[in-house]
Amino acid sequence: MNCLTLIGRVALPPVYHCTKAGHDLTRFTLNASPGTEGEDTHECISWGPAALDLHENLRVGDRLMLRGRLRYKWRQLPGGKRFRMAEIAVRSYTYLGHGGMVEYRR
């Protein structure tokens, strides 16, 4: 079973995209251990209504609890070298850092 739960702070501004097929997605970075540089920083992706909500409401420094699954993508550098990158596909989340707790489940 591929299921994880993370609590952390948003490290970078969320980035919204709309795919060619018209699907909404938002990428953001969650730091699960404040004070650490990179080792507990996770790349996250959300789709659909969750992507729109996170894009509109999530800010750097906000605390978030999320549940999702770990997946890997292959990326290619300009020189042609390929590397494997982990990301978390968000299934549900709860805002912990502003305006109380609001929960979303997909």
NORURJO-V738820 format. One record per residue. PSI is psi in degrees with one decimal (999 if undefined). OMEGA is omega in whole degrees, -180 to 180 (* if undefined). D_CENTER is the distance of its C-alpha to the mean C-alpha in Angstrom with 1 decimal. Layout:
psi->[PSI/PSI]
omega->[OMEGA/OMEGA]
d_center->[D_CENTER/D_CENTER]
This chain:
psi->[129.3/91.4/131.6/158.2/131.7/145.1/130.9/-172.1/144.4/125.0/-31.5/157.2/135.5/147.0/122.4/141.2/151.1/121.7/168.3/-29.8/-0.1/15.5/135.2/137.5/147.4/132.3/140.2/164.0/128.2/126.6/112.2/-14.4/91.7/141.5/-10.2/143.1/95.6/-31.5/-27.4/33.4/129.1/134.4/130.4/150.8/137.5/154.3/159.7/-143.1/-34.6/-39.6/-43.6/-43.5/-46.8/-40.8/-41.5/-28.7/-20.9/132.1/156.5/133.3/-16.9/144.3/140.7/137.6/130.7/155.0/141.8/-161.7/149.0/132.6/163.4/141.8/149.0/132.0/153.5/130.3/160.7/-32.0/-2.1/-12.6/135.0/147.7/156.2/131.7/133.0/144.9/157.5/121.6/112.6/129.3/-35.6/160.5/159.3/126.9/131.6/-11.7/-10.3/137.5/25.7/-169.4/125.6/126.7/142.6/134.0/139.8/999]
omega->[-178/-177/179/176/178/170/180/179/178/-174/-177/178/177/-180/-179/174/169/-177/177/179/178/180/178/173/176/175/176/-178/-179/177/-175/179/180/-179/177/-179/171/-172/177/178/-172/175/-176/178/176/-176/171/-178/178/179/179/-180/-180/179/-176/-170/-175/-180/176/-180/178/174/-177/169/179/173/-178/179/179/176/-178/177/173/177/-180/177/-180/179/178/-180/-180/175/-179/-178/178/172/180/176/-174/176/176/-179/176/174/179/-167/179/175/-180/-177/177/-175/176/175/179/*]
d_center->[19.8/16.2/14.5/12.7/12.0/10.3/11.3/10.6/10.6/8.5/10.2/10.2/10.6/8.1/9.7/11.1/13.1/15.8/16.9/20.7/20.9/19.6/16.2/13.5/10.0/7.4/5.3/4.2/5.5/6.4/10.1/11.6/15.1/16.2/19.0/17.8/17.2/14.6/15.6/13.1/10.2/7.3/5.4/2.3/4.3/6.3/10.1/13.2/14.0/10.7/9.4/12.5/12.3/9.0/10.5/13.8/13.2/10.4/12.1/12.1/13.5/12.4/12.1/9.8/10.5/8.5/10.2/9.4/10.9/11.0/12.1/13.6/14.3/17.3/17.3/20.6/21.8/24.5/27.2/26.3/24.9/22.2/19.6/17.2/13.5/11.2/7.7/6.3/7.1/6.5/10.2/10.8/9.9/12.4/12.7/14.8/15.6/17.4/19.9/19.9/17.8/16.6/15.3/13.9/14.6/14.5]
